[in-house]
Amino acid sequence: MNEQTITKLIEMKMNGMAEAYEEQSSNREFQRMDFDERLALLVDFEHSRRKNGKLHRLIQAASFINSNACIEDIEYHADRRLNKEQILKLASGTYILDGHNLILKGPTGSGKTYLATAFGVSACRQSFKVRYIRLPELLDELTLAKLAADGSYRRLLKKYTKVDLLILDEWLLTDLTTDEATILLEISESRHKTVSTIYCSQIDPSGWHLRLGNETIAEAILDRIIHDSYQIMIDGEISMRERHGISAR
């Protein structure tokens, strides 16, 4: 009967419960527990297995460069001037529920990508769908799809506009063409006030206007980003790459 029960659990894709039930059947210690206690353990094991599996799939789908980044490991050195209370509050995910954005600004090597990824992993833990991508890579992908004229551009655009949290790294490192700025306008318009975006930039938002080129498009993009964003400046007399580089070890 035990084997039949385990087989049925596996057929119903309740592998965690099947594994826990098999353990209970072979361990006499569990026989001393009443039915409700044993059932609760079976359900807890299955729930934990499914939750961990879902988290793994969400993190994998996000395409993080470093999926081990986490809020708990952020380093609050005095020269970085990070507000721990603000970061922990944002990590709770309320900004995503409110459809707000984050702007992480600071010099190269300051840890913008790590912090953005930590926020991304935290969002995955809360079952939000996340996608990390460098802006140059995103623009190349969408520009090629636009040239294909087979409907792939709209499908790809929909993919990036529907994700709960989009992380755009290397934001506006170089000047954009009018076509590239138009693509960003479509994305920012479709995501405005409904889902969230994290922008990682070496440039303060006051200088974004020049990089976007077309004045009318630039105004439209900035209007949909700046006013709904929390800004975090990541400072540092020593870059994080230097702190964790070969010389430091």
C-alpha positions in Angstrom: 0.0 0.0 0.0 2.9 2.4 0.8 4.3 1.8 -2.7 1.0 2.4 -4.3 0.6 5.7 -2.4 4.1 6.9 -3.3 3.4 6.0 -7.0 0.2 8.0 -7.0 1.9 11.0 -5.3 4.6 11.0 -8.0 2.0 10.7 -10.7 0.3 13.8 -9.3 3.7 15.5 -9.4 3.9 15.7 -5.6 7.5 14.4 -5.4 8.3 16.3 -2.2 5.4 14.7 -0.4 6.3 11.3 -1.8 9.9 11.6 -0.6 8.8 12.7 2.9 6.2 9.9 3.1 8.8 7.3 2.2 11.0 8.7 4.9 8.2 8.5 7.4 7.4 4.9 6.4 11.0 3.8 7.0 11.6 5.7 10.3 9.9 4.4 13.4 10.3 7.7 15.1 7.5 9.1 13.0 5.1 6.3 14.1 4.9 8.0 17.6 3.4 11.1 16.0 -0.4 11.5 15.4 -1.9 11.8 12.0 -2.2 15.5 11.9 1.4 16.1 12.8 2.7 13.7 10.2 0.4 15.2 7.6 1.6 18.7 8.4 5.2 17.6 7.9 4.3 16.0 4.5 2.6 19.2 3.4 5.4 21.4 4.7 8.0 19.4 2.8 6.0 19.5 -0.5 5.4 23.3 -0.1 9.1 24.0 0.6 10.1 21.9 -2.4 7.8 23.7 -4.8 8.7 27.1 -3.4 12.4 26.4 -3.8 11.8 25.1 -7.3 9.9 28.2 -8.3 12.6 30.5 -6.9 15.2 28.6 -8.9 13.2 28.9 -12.1 12.6 32.7 -11.5 16.3 33.3 -10.9 17.3 31.3 -13.9 14.9 33.2 -16.1 16.2 36.5 -14.9 19.6 35.9 -16.5 21.6 37.5 -13.7 25.4 37.8 -14.2 25.8 36.9 -10.5 22.8 35.1 -9.1 24.5 34.9 -5.7 24.1 38.6 -5.0 21.8 39.3 -2.1 20.6 42.1 0.1 22.1 40.4 3.2 25.7 40.7 1.8 25.6 44.4 0.8 28.7 46.1 2.3 27.9 49.4 4.1 31.4 51.0 4.2 31.3 54.6 5.4 32.6 56.0 2.1 29.8 54.3 0.1 27.2 56.4 2.0 24.5 53.8 1.5 21.3 54.2 3.6 20.7 50.7 5.0 17.2 51.5 6.2 16.2 52.7 2.7 17.7 49.6 1.0 16.0 47.2 3.4 12.7 49.0 2.9 13.0 48.8 -0.9 14.0 45.1 -0.7 10.6 44.4 0.7 9.3 45.0 -2.8 6.7 47.7 -2.1 8.1 49.8 -4.9 7.3 47.0 -7.4 3.7 46.8 -6.1 3.4 50.6 -6.5 4.9 50.5 -10.0 7.9 52.7 -9.1 11.4 52.6 -10.4 14.9 52.7 -8.9 17.8 54.7 -10.3 21.2 53.4 -9.1 24.0 55.9 -10.0 27.7 56.0 -9.3 31.1 55.6 -10.9 32.3 52.5 -12.6 33.2 49.8 -10.1 31.0 51.2 -7.3 28.8 48.1 -7.1 25.7 49.3 -9.1 25.3 45.9 -10.8 25.6 44.0 -7.6 23.1 46.1 -5.8 20.6 45.9 -8.7 21.0 42.2 -8.8 20.5 41.9 -5.1 17.2 43.8 -5.5 16.4 41.5 -8.4 17.0 38.3 -6.4 15.0 39.7 -3.5 12.1 40.3 -6.0 12.4 36.7 -7.2 12.1 35.5 -3.6 8.8 37.3 -3.5 7.7 35.6 -6.7 8.1 38.6 -9.0 9.3 37.9 -12.6 12.6 39.6 -13.2 14.8 40.2 -16.2 18.4 41.6 -16.2 19.9 42.9 -19.4 22.5 45.5 -20.5 21.0 48.4 -22.4 23.3 48.0 -25.4 22.3 44.3 -25.6 18.6 45.2 -25.4 18.8 47.8 -28.1 20.7 45.5 -30.4 18.2 42.7 -29.9 15.1 45.0 -30.5 16.7 46.8 -33.5 17.4 43.5 -35.3 13.9 42.3 -34.5 12.5 45.5 -36.0 14.4 45.0 -39.2 13.0 41.4 -39.5 9.5 42.7 -40.2 7.9 39.3 -39.2 6.2 40.4 -36.0 9.1 39.4 -33.8 9.7 43.0 -32.7 6.2 43.3 -31.2 6.6 39.9 -29.5 10.0 40.8 -28.1 8.8 44.2 -27.0 5.9 42.6 -25.2 8.3 40.2 -23.4 10.2 43.2 -21.9 7.2 45.3 -21.1 5.3 42.7 -19.1 8.1 41.5 -16.8 7.5 42.7 -13.2 11.0 44.1 -12.7 13.3 44.9 -15.6 17.0 45.7 -14.7 18.7 47.8 -17.3 22.5 47.9 -16.7 24.9 50.3 -18.5 22.1 52.8 -18.9 23.0 55.6 -21.4 26.8 55.0 -21.5 26.8 56.4 -25.0 24.6 58.7 -27.1 21.6 57.0 -28.7 20.2 57.3 -32.2 16.6 58.6 -32.8 15.5 55.0 -33.6 17.1 53.7 -30.3 15.5 56.5 -28.3 12.1 55.6 -29.9 12.4 52.0 -28.8 13.1 53.2 -25.2 10.1 55.4 -25.4 7.9 52.5 -26.3 9.3 50.4 -23.4 9.0 53.2 -20.9 5.5 54.1 -22.0 4.2 50.6 -21.8 5.8 50.0 -18.3 4.9 53.4 -16.9 3.1 53.1 -13.5 2.3 49.4 -14.0 5.6 47.6 -13.5 9.1 48.6 -12.3 12.5 49.2 -13.8 16.0 49.5 -12.2 18.4 51.8 -14.1 22.1 51.4 -13.4 23.9 54.5 -14.7 27.3 56.3 -14.3 25.6 59.5 -15.3 23.2 61.6 -13.1 19.7 61.8 -14.5 20.3 65.5 -15.1 22.7 64.4 -17.9 20.4 61.8 -19.5 18.7 64.4 -21.8 21.9 64.9 -23.9 22.4 61.1 -24.4 18.9 60.6 -25.6 19.4 62.9 -28.6 16.0 63.8 -29.9 14.7 66.5 -27.6 11.0 65.7 -27.8 11.6 61.9 -27.3 14.0 62.6 -24.5 11.4 64.7 -22.6 8.8 62.0 -23.0 11.1 59.3 -21.7 12.4 61.3 -18.7 8.9 62.3 -17.8 7.9 58.6 -17.5 11.0 57.7 -15.5 12.3 60.4 -13.2 9.1 61.4 -11.3 8.3 57.8 -10.3 11.8 56.8 -9.2 13.8 56.4 -6.0 17.4 57.5 -6.5 20.4 55.9 -4.8 23.8 57.3 -5.1 26.6 54.8 -4.6 29.8 56.6 -3.7 33.1 55.3 -2.6 36.7 56.4 -2.3 37.7 52.8 -3.1 35.9 50.9 -5.9 34.3 47.6 -5.0 36.4 45.9 -7.7 39.5 47.1 -5.9 38.2 46.0 -2.5 37.5 42.5 -3.8 40.3 42.3 -6.4 43.5 40.2 -6.4 45.4 42.9 -4.5 42.9 42.8 -1.6 43.2 39.0 -1.4 
